[in-house]
Every structure is written in structure tokens, then in C-alpha cells.
Amino acid sequence: MDPAILVLVMLAGVSHAFFPAAETKCKASQNMSLCSANLGGSVSIQVMNNASGHRLGCKRQSPNGPRTVFNLKKEVVTIHDSLKSRTEFFINNGTLKITHVERNDSGEYNVEILQRDGVLLRNVNFELVVQESILHILIPVCCTVGALLIVGVCCCACWKMRRGKKSGKKRTKKASSLKVTEDQHWTSEDPKIDSYFA
């Protein structure tokens, strides 16, 4: 693999490690709440203070109709298969957390909160808006430009070093072709050098 590409890949990884996408928090009320999240980041949405002893059903409105996000019944949280790897619901503080937010996570969500016996207590509605984070774009671009500068400087330094070694070899050849005569005058086996010192 080309060293320049390797440096770029490493810098992109480092930028994501030290500058992860932002985490946002939102508290949803009974009315329609607006929550925003950065693309690739994570969002925590609190729908109630404590969900223990309750039944919950969360659905997201989509063009094809409502889609289940999670259900809570008898203290067991069941998350829909398509969201399982990046979604959690915390019973102790009633918070829904979505990580690695995608554009299609945007939309209106409805959470039905019921008592244990199935009596509806309230509905919590919120709209999640996913937006592009400027840092998400800016950091990799800056790292890429920095890496290109480093590679450029290294290439220039290597080129100058090689050029210096070649000119050093020429000087050594010229010096080795000079010889001292008996009367202590420098003479050369090469007529070009003799004319240079004349």
C-alpha cells in the first residue's frame, strides 16, 4: 500500500477517535417536542422519569405506516430488529438512546405510556431531526490536507537529500582525479579540471 494513502487512513481514524460525533440530549414532553441529532452521532431522548412498573410502546411514523421502535412489558425491553444494534431503552430513567444516527431516523415518534394493567396514562410525541454536523465534515478534510502537506514536505526533503548525495559523489570523483606532482602543484588526469584550476 502507498505510504501516503496509509497516512491518510491513519489520520482519518485518529480524527474519529479524538473527535467523535456529538451526543445530544432531549427531554420529550406530552406535546410535540422537537429533538435534533447530528448525523453519525448519538441522541438520548427522555420520555419519562422512570419507566419501571409501566408498559411502553414506541413507534416511528413512516410513509409505509407506523414502525415499532421498542416495547417495554413486564420490565423487559424488546427493540425492533432493524434498530437492535444501535438502540437502547433505559428503564430506570425512561430514556431512549440511538447511536450512529442515520438520516432515515428522522421523523415523528409516538410513545404510548400505559399502567401495568394496560390503562393508557399518556402519549408522548416528539420529532427527531437529523442534521449534518460541520465538525463531521471539517475534521476529516483538515486531517487530509495536513496529511498531504506532511507527505509533500517529506517528498521534498527526500528529493533534496538524494540530490545532495549525487552532487557529493561528483565532488568526490573530481577530488580523486587530482594528484600532487613532485613540485607540489595540483595536476589532474582530467583536462577539464586542469582548465578549471588554471
Kinemage of the C-alpha trace (Angstrom):
@kinemage 1
@onewidth
@group {chain A} dominant
@subgroup {mainchain}
@vectorlist {calphas} color= white
{ca met a 1} P 0.000 0.000 0.000
{ca asp a 2} L 1.230 3.503 -0.824
{ca pro a 3} L 2.619 5.235 2.317
{ca ala a 4} L 0.692 8.434 1.547
{ca ile a 5} L -2.634 6.575 1.489
{ca leu a 6} L -1.713 4.753 4.684
{ca val a 7} L -1.007 8.080 6.421
{ca leu a 8} L -4.368 9.473 5.271
{ca val a 9} L -6.266 6.430 6.541
{ca met a 10} L -4.474 6.599 9.896
{ca leu a 11} L -5.206 10.319 10.296
{ca ala a 12} L -8.887 9.791 9.481
{ca gly a 13} L -9.069 7.084 12.164
{ca val a 14} L -7.311 9.297 14.706
{ca ser a 15} L -9.664 12.195 13.971
{ca his a 16} L -12.694 9.968 14.621
{ca ala a 17} L -11.131 8.619 17.825
{ca phe a 18} L -10.326 12.037 19.286
{ca phe a 19} L -13.280 13.934 17.817
{ca pro a 20} L -16.271 11.579 17.897
{ca ala a 21} L -19.612 12.769 16.574
{ca ala a 22} L -21.552 14.811 19.118
{ca glu a 23} L -24.072 13.397 21.572
{ca thr a 24} L -27.295 15.343 22.038
{ca lys a 25} L -29.897 15.087 24.797
{ca cys a 26} L -33.570 15.903 24.607
{ca lys a 27} L -36.452 15.789 27.073
{ca ala a 28} L -39.755 14.999 25.384
{ca ser a 29} L -42.964 16.310 26.926
{ca gln a 30} L -46.592 15.317 26.330
{ca asn a 31} L -46.889 17.822 23.477
{ca met a 32} L -44.888 17.522 20.275
{ca ser a 33} L -41.236 18.085 21.192
{ca leu a 34} L -38.506 18.802 18.678
{ca cys a 35} L -35.255 16.889 19.144
{ca ser a 36} L -32.214 17.229 16.930
{ca ala a 37} L -29.277 14.887 16.426
{ca asn a 38} L -26.074 15.015 14.411
{ca leu a 39} L -25.603 12.507 11.626
{ca gly a 40} L -23.346 9.716 12.905
{ca gly a 41} L -23.686 10.922 16.499
{ca ser a 42} L -25.976 9.737 19.256
{ca val a 43} L -29.142 11.116 20.803
{ca ser a 44} L -30.750 10.449 24.192
{ca ile a 45} L -34.468 11.232 24.461
{ca gln a 46} L -36.059 11.092 27.896
{ca val a 47} L -39.766 10.246 27.630
{ca met a 48} L -40.419 9.865 31.392
{ca asn a 49} L -38.509 9.983 34.693
{ca asn a 50} L -38.789 6.264 35.480
{ca ala a 51} L -40.435 3.590 33.320
{ca ser a 52} L -40.368 0.900 35.995
{ca gly a 53} L -43.822 -0.585 36.592
{ca his a 54} L -45.146 0.709 33.248
{ca arg a 55} L -45.780 -0.615 29.782
{ca leu a 56} L -44.461 1.382 26.838
{ca gly a 57} L -44.749 1.145 23.090
{ca cys a 58} L -42.689 3.386 20.816
{ca lys a 59} L -43.429 3.762 17.105
{ca arg a 60} L -41.958 5.938 14.351
{ca gln a 61} L -44.213 7.288 11.620
{ca ser a 62} L -43.015 6.371 8.136
{ca pro a 63} L -44.521 6.656 4.628
{ca asn a 64} L -45.436 2.951 4.856
{ca gly a 65} L -47.197 3.414 8.195
{ca pro a 66} L -46.030 3.259 11.832
{ca arg a 67} L -42.936 1.148 12.557
{ca thr a 68} L -42.188 -0.270 16.001
{ca val a 69} L -39.007 1.006 17.646
{ca phe a 70} L -39.298 -0.731 21.028
{ca asn a 71} L -41.762 -2.181 23.540
{ca leu a 72} L -41.477 -2.408 27.316
{ca lys a 73} L -43.587 -5.035 29.058
{ca lys a 74} L -43.013 -6.675 32.465
{ca glu a 75} L -39.651 -4.866 32.810
{ca val a 76} L -38.376 -6.434 29.556
{ca val a 77} L -37.367 -4.169 26.656
{ca thr a 78} L -37.829 -5.542 23.135
{ca ile a 79} L -36.163 -3.497 20.389
{ca his a 80} L -37.075 -3.934 16.717
{ca asp a 81} L -34.531 -6.000 14.768
{ca ser a 82} L -33.526 -3.196 12.361
{ca leu a 83} L -32.538 -0.947 15.299
{ca lys a 84} L -31.246 -3.548 17.766
{ca ser a 85} L -27.527 -2.902 17.214
{ca arg a 86} L -27.742 0.846 17.870
{ca thr a 87} L -30.769 1.460 20.096
{ca glu a 88} L -31.243 1.116 23.861
{ca phe a 89} L -34.014 1.970 26.292
{ca phe a 90} L -33.118 2.607 29.932
{ca ile a 91} L -35.977 1.709 32.279
{ca asn a 92} L -34.528 3.469 35.358
{ca asn a 93} L -34.639 6.944 33.736
{ca gly a 94} L -37.087 6.394 30.849
{ca thr a 95} L -34.552 7.321 28.175
{ca leu a 96} L -34.362 6.121 24.576
{ca lys a 97} L -30.815 6.244 23.178
{ca ile a 98} L -29.999 5.925 19.471
{ca thr a 99} L -26.334 5.701 18.449
{ca his a 100} L -24.772 6.081 14.979
{ca val a 101} L -27.761 8.197 13.946
{ca glu a 102} L -28.782 7.824 10.293
{ca arg a 103} L -30.783 10.151 8.051
{ca asn a 104} L -33.749 7.779 7.966
{ca asp a 105} L -34.032 8.037 11.785
{ca ser a 106} L -35.675 11.429 11.201
{ca gly a 107} L -39.406 11.552 11.713
{ca glu a 108} L -42.236 11.695 14.215
{ca tyr a 109} L -42.190 9.266 17.130
{ca asn a 110} L -45.058 8.305 19.398
{ca val a 111} L -44.588 6.679 22.808
{ca glu a 112} L -47.663 5.195 24.500
{ca ile a 113} L -47.228 5.030 28.266
{ca leu a 114} L -49.589 2.607 29.984
{ca gln a 115} L -50.050 1.337 33.501
{ca arg a 116} L -49.161 -2.265 34.176
{ca asp a 117} L -52.817 -3.279 33.718
{ca gly a 118} L -52.933 -1.674 30.244
{ca val a 119} L -54.709 1.594 31.089
{ca leu a 120} L -53.335 4.457 28.969
{ca leu a 121} L -51.648 7.154 31.055
{ca arg a 122} L -50.446 9.460 28.275
{ca asn a 123} L -48.920 9.743 24.820
{ca val a 124} L -45.537 11.369 24.321
{ca asn a 125} L -44.835 12.656 20.825
{ca phe a 126} L -41.569 14.017 19.530
{ca glu a 127} L -39.985 14.760 16.183
{ca leu a 128} L -36.378 13.775 15.585
{ca val a 129} L -34.478 15.912 13.073
{ca val a 130} L -31.127 14.562 11.868
{ca gln a 131} L -28.692 17.223 10.671
{ca glu a 132} L -25.215 17.195 9.188
{ca ser a 133} L -22.544 18.215 11.697
{ca ile a 134} L -19.959 20.679 10.341
{ca leu a 135} L -17.261 19.062 12.516
{ca his a 136} L -18.106 15.710 10.958
{ca ile a 137} L -17.014 17.175 7.601
{ca leu a 138} L -14.379 19.700 8.702
{ca ile a 139} L -12.145 17.419 10.799
{ca pro a 140} L -11.517 14.743 8.118
{ca val a 141} L -10.930 17.473 5.499
{ca cys a 142} L -8.382 19.271 7.725
{ca cys a 143} L -6.652 15.975 8.535
{ca thr a 144} L -6.470 15.098 4.849
{ca val a 145} L -4.974 18.485 3.948
{ca gly a 146} L -2.498 18.176 6.839
{ca ala a 147} L -1.502 14.693 5.724
{ca leu a 148} L -0.954 15.883 2.157
{ca leu a 149} L 1.266 18.705 3.439
{ca ile a 150} L 3.303 16.264 5.535
{ca val a 151} L 3.706 13.895 2.582
{ca gly a 152} L 4.705 16.818 0.329
{ca val a 153} L 7.325 18.077 2.803
{ca cys a 154} L 8.733 14.548 3.223
{ca cys a 155} L 8.961 14.085 -0.558
{ca cys a 156} L 10.776 17.432 -0.961
{ca ala a 157} L 13.207 16.585 1.853
{ca cys a 158} L 13.961 13.146 0.363
{ca trp a 159} L 14.471 14.673 -3.092
{ca lys a 160} L 16.903 17.281 -1.703
{ca met a 161} L 18.814 14.615 0.228
{ca arg a 162} L 19.169 12.436 -2.878
{ca arg a 163} L 20.229 15.427 -4.932
{ca gly a 164} L 22.807 16.353 -2.276
{ca lys a 165} L 24.246 12.821 -2.261
{ca lys a 166} L 24.591 12.827 -6.063
{ca ser a 167} L 26.420 16.181 -6.094
{ca gly a 168} L 28.646 14.909 -3.237
{ca lys a 169} L 29.631 11.908 -5.373
{ca lys a 170} L 30.607 14.246 -8.242
{ca arg a 171} L 32.829 16.284 -5.911
{ca thr a 172} L 34.475 13.106 -4.622
{ca lys a 173} L 35.176 11.941 -8.186
{ca lys a 174} L 36.731 15.310 -9.069
{ca ala a 175} L 38.886 15.288 -5.941
{ca ser a 176} L 40.061 11.723 -6.534
{ca ser a 177} L 41.139 12.589 -10.081
{ca leu a 178} L 43.516 15.272 -8.738
{ca lys a 179} L 47.093 14.279 -7.862
{ca val a 180} L 50.084 16.040 -6.372
{ca thr a 181} L 53.234 16.269 -8.534
{ca glu a 182} L 56.798 16.345 -7.187
{ca asp a 183} L 56.912 20.131 -7.189
{ca gln a 184} L 53.750 20.258 -5.003
{ca his a 185} L 51.413 21.547 -7.734
{ca trp a 186} L 47.993 20.091 -8.209
{ca thr a 187} L 47.506 18.476 -11.559
{ca ser a 188} L 44.704 16.427 -12.870
{ca glu a 189} L 44.262 13.454 -15.081
{ca asp a 190} L 41.190 15.179 -16.398
{ca pro a 191} L 41.882 18.168 -18.714
{ca lys a 192} L 38.572 19.817 -17.720
{ca ile a 193} L 39.660 20.038 -14.089
{ca asp a 194} L 43.095 21.418 -15.072
{ca ser a 195} L 41.485 24.206 -17.058
{ca tyr a 196} L 39.194 24.932 -14.095
{ca phe a 197} L 42.117 25.400 -11.680
{ca ala a 198} L 44.308 27.300 -14.206
